[in-house]
């Protein structure tokens, strides 16, 4: 795949499709990954408005409406395994990501 930056938009293209990679565009970071007690979700250019954590069956486990460029979530109550995140930014862009709970 190839990446191009046009103005403030990062475009990813391969032989099958063209898409915008918002995680790269907004420099999304999730750390530590894997984690056992707390994760930090951080962006460089735009505020995070909402974070939702789902298990692999699709059940919502955590919802956070903490706003900011960096949000910390306590994940101690989650069981070990893979979790999916739905991160809503101030401009209503939604980014999907994942992390592993130790």
C-alpha positions in Angstrom: 0.0 0.0 0.0 1.1 3.6 -0.6 0.4 6.6 1.5 0.0 10.2 0.3 -0.6 13.4 2.3 -2.9 15.9 0.6 -3.4 19.0 2.7 -4.3 17.5 6.1 -5.6 14.2 4.7 -3.6 11.0 4.6 -4.7 8.7 1.8 -3.8 5.1 1.7 -4.1 3.3 -1.7 -3.5 -0.3 -2.8 -4.7 -2.3 -5.8 -8.1 -3.0 -4.3 -9.2 0.2 -2.5 -8.4 3.8 -1.5 -9.1 4.8 2.1 -8.2 7.5 4.6 -6.2 6.2 7.6 -7.5 8.4 10.4 -5.4 6.7 13.1 -2.3 7.8 11.2 -3.7 11.2 10.2 -4.5 12.1 13.8 -1.4 10.3 15.2 -3.5 8.0 17.4 -1.5 6.2 20.1 -2.7 3.5 22.5 -0.3 2.5 25.2 0.9 0.4 26.8 -0.3 -2.5 24.7 -0.6 -5.1 26.1 -1.8 -3.6 29.4 -3.0 -4.8 32.7 -4.3 -1.8 34.7 -4.6 1.3 32.6 -4.4 2.4 29.0 -3.8 5.8 27.5 -5.4 6.9 24.3 -3.7 9.9 22.8 -4.0 12.1 19.6 -1.8 14.9 18.5 -4.2 17.1 16.5 -7.8 16.8 17.7 -9.7 16.1 20.9 -11.1 12.8 21.9 -14.8 13.0 22.8 -15.8 9.4 23.6 -14.1 6.0 24.0 -16.0 2.7 23.9 -14.4 -0.6 24.7 -16.0 -3.9 23.4 -15.2 -7.5 23.9 -14.8 -9.8 20.9 -18.5 -10.8 21.1 -19.5 -7.1 20.6 -20.6 -6.4 24.2 -19.8 -2.9 25.4 -17.6 -3.2 28.5 -16.5 0.4 29.1 -17.8 3.9 27.9 -15.8 7.0 28.7 -16.9 10.6 27.9 -13.6 12.0 29.1 -12.5 14.7 26.7 -9.0 15.7 25.8 -5.9 15.0 23.7 -4.9 12.1 26.0 -7.4 10.0 28.0 -6.6 7.3 30.5 -8.9 4.3 31.1 -8.8 2.0 34.0 -9.1 -1.6 32.6 -8.4 -3.6 35.8 -11.9 -5.1 35.8 -11.6 -6.5 32.3 -10.8 -10.2 31.9 -7.6 -11.1 29.9 -8.0 -11.1 26.2 -8.4 -8.9 23.1 -10.6 -5.8 23.2 -11.9 -3.5 20.4 -12.1 0.3 20.8 -14.4 2.8 19.1 -12.8 6.3 19.5 -15.0 9.3 18.6 -13.1 12.5 17.9 -14.4 16.1 18.2 -14.9 16.3 14.4 -17.2 13.2 14.6 -14.6 11.0 13.0 -14.6 7.5 14.4 -11.4 5.4 14.7 -11.4 1.7 15.5 -8.4 0.2 17.3 -7.7 -2.8 19.6 -5.6 -3.7 22.6 -4.7 -6.7 24.7 -5.5 -7.0 28.4 -3.0 -9.0 30.3 
